[in-house]
Amino acid sequence: MKILVPIKRVADPNNANKMKVSPDGKRVVSGDLPWAINPFDEYALEAGLRLLENGATGERFGELVIVTLGPEDVQTTMRQALAMGADRGIHIPIDEEKLDAMIVAQALAAVVRLEAPDLVLMGKQAVDGDSNNVGQMLAEFLGWPMATFAMSIALEGKQIVVGREVDTGVLTLRIELPAVVTVDLRIVLSKSVRNGKTPESHAYPDDVRHISVKGIMAAKKKPIATKTLEELGVQPNLSVRYLRFEVPPARSGSTRYVESVSELVRLLHTEAKVI
């Protein structure tokens, strides 16, 4: 089985409060924040590794390939994914400011056609843009079935059974492979991924795996191929442009209590002017 996991680098999400808007308002700047794998993509990577291994013995049964769009130094982030256990990488070099969801989805679709994976596993969204578009666009371009917001995956032959987290509970879907699946954070709970190889008694930690020194050393030797958008037949024509970014107004920190719903509605209308 071959699994393709697209990953994106983002500024350290644990220090997102340090992000700033540039003085001209044209972009968000991260300053000196370190780069990290987008958390939801990291969850997808962990889920993919669990699908391809016997968790009790560590034996592997397939190949996991990562793909990333970004400048040359994005390969440092790719090496983190390779150190976790991915087998090889594909780098599509481009300035991140020249990307939008449509271009990313078209590029990924071209890579999928070249690699012919059985499954594309990806994060439900990136924590910087939060657009939640690429997975759905990719499935449409490929004409593949898909499931979003997956909190569990079970591999059953040429099908997967996906538990989708929805407002009213869990929606279960049975999908024929090949398919596209976007994952939510609960996909890394101890029993969320089943592949028929890992014993039911085995419990993973409720998180992604730690990178070992052995993994770091192995990652240095794993191949990263380069594919340009031109080679993939994709035109980098932006369909979405950001005109301006603004920091939201600071909250007053004060609280005002009202006696009735009617008074609340009146104040929201006359003073807050939000309705």
C-alpha positions in Angstrom: 0.0 0.0 0.0 1.2 3.5 -0.8 0.1 6.6 1.1 0.7 10.2 0.1 0.8 12.8 2.8 0.9 16.5 1.8 2.5 18.6 4.5 2.8 22.3 4.9 5.3 24.3 7.1 3.8 26.9 9.4 5.3 29.3 11.9 5.4 27.7 15.4 1.7 27.4 16.3 2.6 27.3 20.0 3.6 31.0 19.7 0.9 32.2 17.4 0.3 35.3 19.6 3.7 36.6 18.4 2.5 36.9 14.8 2.2 40.4 13.5 0.8 42.4 10.6 3.4 44.2 8.5 3.3 48.0 8.7 1.8 48.2 5.2 -0.9 45.7 6.1 -0.1 43.5 3.1 1.1 40.4 4.9 1.3 38.6 8.2 4.9 38.2 9.5 6.2 35.6 11.8 9.5 37.3 12.8 11.9 34.8 14.3 9.4 32.1 15.0 10.8 28.6 14.0 9.0 26.6 11.3 7.1 23.5 12.2 4.9 20.9 10.4 1.3 22.0 10.3 -0.2 20.1 13.3 -3.1 18.6 11.3 -0.6 17.4 8.6 1.5 15.9 11.4 -1.6 14.0 12.6 -2.1 12.7 9.1 1.5 11.6 8.9 1.1 9.7 12.2 -2.2 8.1 11.0 -0.5 7.0 7.7 2.4 5.5 9.6 0.0 3.5 11.8 -1.9 2.2 8.7 1.4 0.9 7.3 2.9 -0.9 10.3 2.4 -3.5 12.9 2.4 -1.2 15.9 3.5 -4.0 18.2 6.6 -5.1 16.2 7.4 -2.1 14.1 7.2 -4.1 10.9 6.3 -2.0 7.8 3.9 -3.1 5.0 4.0 -0.2 2.5 5.4 3.1 1.5 4.6 6.6 2.8 5.5 9.6 0.6 5.4 13.2 1.7 5.0 16.2 -0.7 5.5 19.8 0.1 5.3 23.1 -1.8 7.6 25.9 -0.7 11.0 27.6 -1.0 14.3 25.7 -0.9 14.6 25.8 2.9 11.3 24.0 3.4 13.3 20.8 3.0 14.4 21.3 6.6 10.8 20.8 7.7 10.5 17.8 5.3 13.4 16.1 7.0 11.3 16.2 10.3 8.6 14.2 8.5 11.2 11.8 7.1 12.6 11.4 10.6 9.2 10.5 11.9 9.1 7.6 9.5 8.1 8.8 6.0 10.1 6.9 3.3 10.8 9.7 0.8 9.7 13.2 -0.1 8.7 15.3 -3.1 9.5 19.0 -3.1 7.7 21.5 -5.3 9.8 24.7 -5.1 7.8 27.9 -5.1 7.6 31.1 -3.0 4.7 30.5 -0.5 3.3 34.0 -1.2 2.6 32.8 -4.8 0.4 30.0 -3.7 -3.3 29.6 -3.0 -5.5 26.6 -2.4 -6.3 26.1 -6.1 -2.7 26.0 -7.1 -1.8 23.7 -4.3 -4.6 21.3 -5.1 -3.7 21.3 -8.8 -0.1 20.5 -8.0 -1.0 17.7 -5.6 -3.4 16.2 -8.2 -0.5 16.1 -10.7 1.7 14.4 -8.1 -1.0 11.9 -7.3 -1.3 11.0 -11.0 2.4 10.4 -11.1 2.7 8.4 -7.8 -0.6 6.5 -8.0 -1.1 6.2 -4.2 -3.8 4.1 -2.7 -4.7 6.8 -0.2 -4.0 10.6 0.2 -4.1 11.5 3.9 -3.9 15.2 4.8 -4.7 17.6 7.6 -8.2 19.1 7.5 -6.7 22.6 7.3 -3.5 24.6 7.9 -3.4 26.5 11.1 -2.2 29.7 9.4 -4.6 30.2 6.6 -7.4 28.0 8.1 -9.1 27.8 4.6 -10.0 24.1 4.7 -10.1 24.0 0.9 -7.3 21.9 -0.5 -8.5 18.4 0.4 -11.9 18.9 -1.2 -10.5 20.5 -4.3 -8.0 17.7 -4.7 -10.7 15.0 -4.5 -12.7 16.9 -7.1 -9.8 17.2 -9.5 -9.0 13.5 -9.1 -12.7 12.3 -9.2 -11.9 10.3 -6.0 -14.2 9.7 -3.0 -13.3 11.5 0.1 -14.0 11.9 3.8 -13.3 15.0 5.8 -12.7 15.6 9.6 -11.7 11.9 10.1 -11.3 10.9 13.7 -10.9 7.2 13.0 -9.8 5.1 10.1 -10.0 1.3 9.7 -8.4 -0.4 6.7 -10.5 -3.3 5.4 -9.0 -4.8 2.1 -9.6 -2.3 -0.7 -11.9 -0.1 1.5 -11.5 2.1 4.5 -14.1 2.8 7.2 -13.9 6.4 8.3 -15.4 7.9 11.4 -16.2 11.6 10.7 -16.6 14.0 13.6 -19.8 16.0 13.1 -21.9 18.3 15.4 -24.2 15.5 16.4 -21.7 12.8 16.9 -19.8 10.5 14.6 -20.8 9.8 11.0 -19.3 6.5 9.6 -18.5 6.1 6.0 -17.2 3.2 4.0 -15.1 4.3 1.1 -13.5 2.5 -1.9 -9.8 3.1 -2.4 -8.2 5.2 -3.8 -9.5 8.1 -1.8 -8.7 11.4 -0.2 -9.1 11.7 3.6 -8.6 14.8 5.7 -8.0 14.2 9.4 -8.9 15.9 12.7 -6.9 15.9 15.9 -8.6 12.8 17.4 -7.1 10.6 14.7 -4.0 10.2 16.9 -5.9 8.8 19.9 -4.6 5.3 20.9 -7.3 3.3 19.1 -8.2 5.6 16.2 -6.3 3.7 13.5 -6.8 0.0 12.7 -5.2 -1.8 9.8 -5.7 -5.5 10.6 -2.0 -6.0 11.3 -1.5 -4.3 14.6 -3.0 -6.4 17.4 -6.2 -5.0 18.9 -4.5 -5.2 22.3 -1.9 -2.7 21.2 -2.4 0.9 22.3 -0.5 3.8 20.8 0.2 6.9 22.8 -2.5 9.6 22.4 -0.2 11.8 20.3 2.2 11.7 17.4 5.4 9.7 17.8 8.6 11.3 19.1 11.4 11.6 16.7 14.4 9.4 17.7 18.0 10.0 17.1 18.0 7.0 14.9 15.2 8.5 12.9 17.1 11.8 12.5 20.1 10.0 11.2 18.1 7.9 8.8 16.3 11.0 7.5 19.5 12.5 6.2 19.8 9.6 3.7 16.2 9.5 2.5 15.6 11.0 -0.9 13.8 14.2 -1.7 12.9 14.6 -5.4 12.2 18.0 -6.9 9.3 18.6 -9.3 8.6 22.1 -10.6 5.1 23.3 -11.3 6.1 23.5 -15.0 7.0 19.8 -15.0 3.7 19.0 -13.4 1.8 21.1 -15.9 0.4 23.6 -13.4 0.2 27.3 -14.1 0.8 29.4 -10.9 -2.1 31.8 -11.5 -3.5 33.0 -8.3 -7.3 32.9 -8.0 -7.3 34.4 -4.5 -5.5 37.6 -3.4 -5.3 39.1 0.0 -5.8 42.8 -0.1 -5.1 43.8 3.5 -4.7 42.4 7.0 -5.8 44.1 10.1 -5.4 43.3 13.8 -8.8 43.0 15.4 -9.6 45.7 18.0 -8.6 45.0 21.5 -11.4 43.9 23.9 -12.4 46.2 26.7 -12.3 43.5 29.3 -15.4 44.8 30.9 -18.7 42.9 31.5 -22.2 44.4 31.5 -25.1 42.4 32.9 -28.7 42.8 31.7 -32.1 41.9 33.3 -33.8 40.4 30.2 -33.4 39.2 26.7 -35.3 42.2 25.3 -32.8 44.5 27.0 -29.9 42.5 25.6 -31.4 42.8 22.1 -31.9 46.5 22.5 -28.3 47.1 23.6 -26.9 45.0 20.8 -28.9 47.0 18.4 -28.5 50.5 19.8 -25.1 50.5 21.4 -23.0 47.6 20.1 -24.6 48.0 16.7 -24.0 44.3 15.8 -27.7 43.5 14.9 
